[in-house]
Amino acid sequence: MKSDRRRTGDVVVIGIGNPFRRDDGVGPAVADRLRAQRLPGVRLAVSTGETTALIELWAGARLAVVVDTLRTEPPTPGRIHRLSVVEPQEPATDQAAEIDTDFGEAVELARVLGLLPDRLVLFAVEASDVGFGPGLTPAVAAAAGRIAAEIANQVAAAA
């Protein structure tokens, strides 16, 4: 069920994470890189990933891009996983990978409420270090640069 809300036609990029927890700050780092590019028609936001906050940020968007950290065992730091949400299904029970459960809950709740954006893309980056302290590890910093470049290219191509 699509929302009756009027689409704003905009793009929103939501960086999930805490920049003071090392690689957990990849989402805010991507948002910062894009902010420096001043992309027209793109709203940038940083979030803790809480369910209702995510829905509020992406509601009414034509495209929402979410960037978050992924913890896997064993990890391959900096590896990027890309997922497009078309028809959300039951969450996978694979315990080898962990993305914040609030994202899955937000997608499902937004689907039920008709508040999903027209397109929703998740970039999840495998983390190496989520301990206390600022700064991304080199592999995750490189991934943040690749994601920011891909988002900028997609936005430019869609304009």
C-alpha positions as CSV (number, residue, x, y, z in Angstrom):
1,M,0.0,0.0,0.0
2,K,1.5,3.3,-1.0
3,S,1.1,6.3,1.2
4,D,-1.3,9.1,0.2
5,R,1.3,11.5,1.4
6,R,2.6,13.8,-1.4
7,R,6.0,12.8,-2.5
8,T,8.5,15.6,-2.1
9,G,10.6,14.2,-5.0
10,D,13.8,14.5,-2.9
11,V,16.6,12.3,-2.0
12,V,17.6,11.7,1.6
13,V,20.8,10.1,2.7
14,I,20.7,8.9,6.3
15,G,24.0,8.0,8.0
16,I,23.4,5.8,11.0
17,G,26.0,5.5,13.7
18,N,28.1,7.0,16.4
19,P,31.3,8.8,15.2
20,F,32.8,8.3,18.7
21,R,32.7,4.5,18.3
22,R,35.3,4.2,15.5
23,D,33.9,2.2,12.5
24,D,30.3,2.6,13.8
25,G,30.7,6.2,12.5
26,V,30.8,5.2,8.9
27,G,27.2,6.5,8.3
28,P,27.9,9.9,9.6
29,A,31.3,9.9,7.7
30,V,29.5,9.3,4.4
31,A,27.0,12.1,5.2
32,D,29.9,14.5,6.0
33,R,31.6,13.6,2.6
34,L,28.4,14.3,0.7
35,R,27.7,17.5,2.7
36,A,31.0,18.8,1.4
37,Q,29.8,18.2,-2.2
38,R,26.6,20.3,-1.8
39,L,24.5,18.0,-4.0
40,P,21.3,19.7,-5.1
41,G,18.1,18.1,-4.0
42,V,19.8,15.9,-1.4
43,R,18.9,16.1,2.3
44,L,21.5,14.7,4.6
45,A,20.8,13.3,8.0
46,V,22.6,11.5,10.8
47,S,20.6,9.2,13.1
48,T,21.1,6.7,15.8
49,G,18.9,4.3,13.8
50,E,15.9,4.4,16.1
51,T,12.8,3.1,14.3
52,T,10.5,6.1,14.3
53,A,13.3,8.5,13.6
54,L,14.2,6.6,10.5
55,I,10.6,6.6,9.3
56,E,10.3,10.3,9.9
57,L,13.5,11.0,8.0
58,W,12.6,9.0,4.9
59,A,8.8,9.5,4.7
60,G,7.9,11.3,1.5
61,A,11.2,10.8,-0.2
62,R,11.6,9.6,-3.7
63,L,14.9,7.9,-2.8
64,A,16.3,7.1,0.7
65,V,19.8,5.8,1.1
66,V,20.8,4.5,4.5
67,V,24.4,3.9,5.4
68,D,25.2,1.7,8.5
69,T,27.7,-0.6,10.0
70,L,27.6,-4.4,9.7
71,R,29.3,-6.8,12.1
72,T,30.1,-10.2,10.8
73,E,32.0,-13.2,12.0
74,P,34.6,-13.4,10.6
75,P,34.7,-9.8,9.5
76,T,36.1,-8.5,6.3
77,P,36.6,-4.8,7.3
78,G,35.5,-2.4,4.6
79,R,33.4,-4.9,2.6
80,I,30.3,-3.1,1.3
81,H,26.9,-4.8,1.2
82,R,24.2,-3.1,-0.9
83,L,20.5,-4.0,-0.5
84,S,17.5,-2.4,-2.3
85,V,14.3,-2.8,-0.4
86,V,11.5,-3.5,-2.9
87,E,9.1,-5.8,-1.0
88,P,10.3,-6.2,2.5
89,Q,10.1,-9.8,3.7
90,E,10.5,-11.5,7.0
91,P,14.0,-10.7,8.4
92,A,16.7,-13.3,7.7
93,T,17.7,-15.5,10.7
94,D,21.3,-15.6,9.7
95,Q,23.2,-14.9,12.9
96,A,26.5,-14.5,11.2
97,A,25.7,-10.9,10.3
98,E,24.2,-8.2,12.5
99,I,22.7,-5.0,11.3
100,D,20.8,-2.9,13.9
101,T,17.4,-4.5,14.3
102,D,15.8,-1.1,14.3
103,F,16.4,-0.8,10.6
104,G,14.4,-3.9,9.8
105,E,11.7,-2.8,12.2
106,A,11.6,0.6,10.6
107,V,11.2,-0.9,7.1
108,E,8.4,-3.2,8.2
109,L,6.5,-0.5,10.1
110,A,6.9,2.0,7.3
111,R,5.6,-0.6,4.9
112,V,2.5,-1.3,7.0
113,L,1.9,2.5,7.4
114,G,2.5,3.3,3.8
115,L,5.5,5.5,4.6
116,L,8.3,3.7,2.7
117,P,10.1,5.9,0.2
118,D,9.7,5.1,-3.5
119,R,13.1,3.5,-3.4
120,L,15.1,2.5,-0.3
121,V,18.8,1.5,-0.5
122,L,21.0,0.2,2.3
123,F,24.7,0.3,2.3
124,A,26.1,-1.8,5.1
125,V,29.9,-1.7,5.7
126,E,31.6,-4.5,7.6
127,A,33.3,-3.0,10.7
128,S,36.7,-3.8,12.2
129,D,36.6,-1.7,15.4
130,V,33.5,-0.3,17.2
131,G,35.4,0.5,20.4
132,F,35.4,4.0,21.9
133,G,37.2,6.7,20.1
134,P,36.9,8.9,17.0
135,G,38.1,7.9,13.5
136,L,37.4,5.1,11.1
137,T,39.9,2.3,10.5
138,P,41.6,2.6,7.0
139,A,39.5,-0.1,5.3
140,V,36.2,1.4,6.5
141,A,37.3,5.0,5.7
142,A,38.1,3.8,2.1
143,A,34.6,2.2,1.9
144,A,33.0,5.4,3.1
145,G,34.7,7.2,0.2
146,R,33.5,4.6,-2.3
147,I,29.9,4.8,-1.0
148,A,29.9,8.6,-1.1
149,A,31.1,8.6,-4.7
150,E,28.5,6.0,-5.7
151,I,25.7,8.0,-4.1
152,A,26.9,11.3,-5.7
153,N,27.0,9.5,-9.2
154,Q,23.5,8.1,-8.8
155,V,22.1,11.4,-7.8
156,A,23.8,13.2,-10.7
157,A,22.5,10.5,-13.1
158,A,19.0,10.9,-11.8
159,A,18.9,14.7,-12.1
